[in-house]
């Protein structure tokens, strides 16, 4: 039997809960920066796996985006822990952003509505032209975020980068999603409880 989709609140918890755990552990762990890096990354991996399990149990499936981001978190987080090198986990968002930009661009070029297949329930009633514009906008945004993440982690400290993730990347993603709403409404978006509750993942 098909299970109902996750509620907006639970969906937000699945998407952003692991990041919240990462920020909390990094903030609360005493000691040298590398100690906080390892502790926060370990907690991030565990919380991500837990989020995937919750998604599977509650919704009956794990979205492709969650599979992809979860796999990269485990791989790059594992490298960070093993080598005690924060650069691996800092590069992970760049790779996620770049991969999604490439996937969405491929969908545009080939005429395949890849974003629509992932987020159709979040944008009910959206026309084909609306989906094309939304896909284009997200592809450009992901390229911008990939470049921005590279600039931040390569030129600042660990603590500044963590602060950027919390106070920069997440708000930018949410603001960008809501900035698209006027365009979406012109292309058939039906407003309701589910509208714009599913977002491409924050890297």
ABEGO torsion letter per residue (X at the ends): XBBBBBBAAAAAAAAAAAAAAAAAAAAABBEBAAAAAAAAAAAAAAAAAAAAAAAAAAAGBBBAAAAAAAAAAAAAAAAAAAAGBAAAAAAAAAAAAAAAAAAAAAAAAAGBBAAAAAAAAABBGBBAAAAAAAAAAAAAAAAAAAAAAAAAAAABBAAAAAAAAAAAAAAAAAAAAAAAAAAAAAAGBBBEAABGABBBBBX
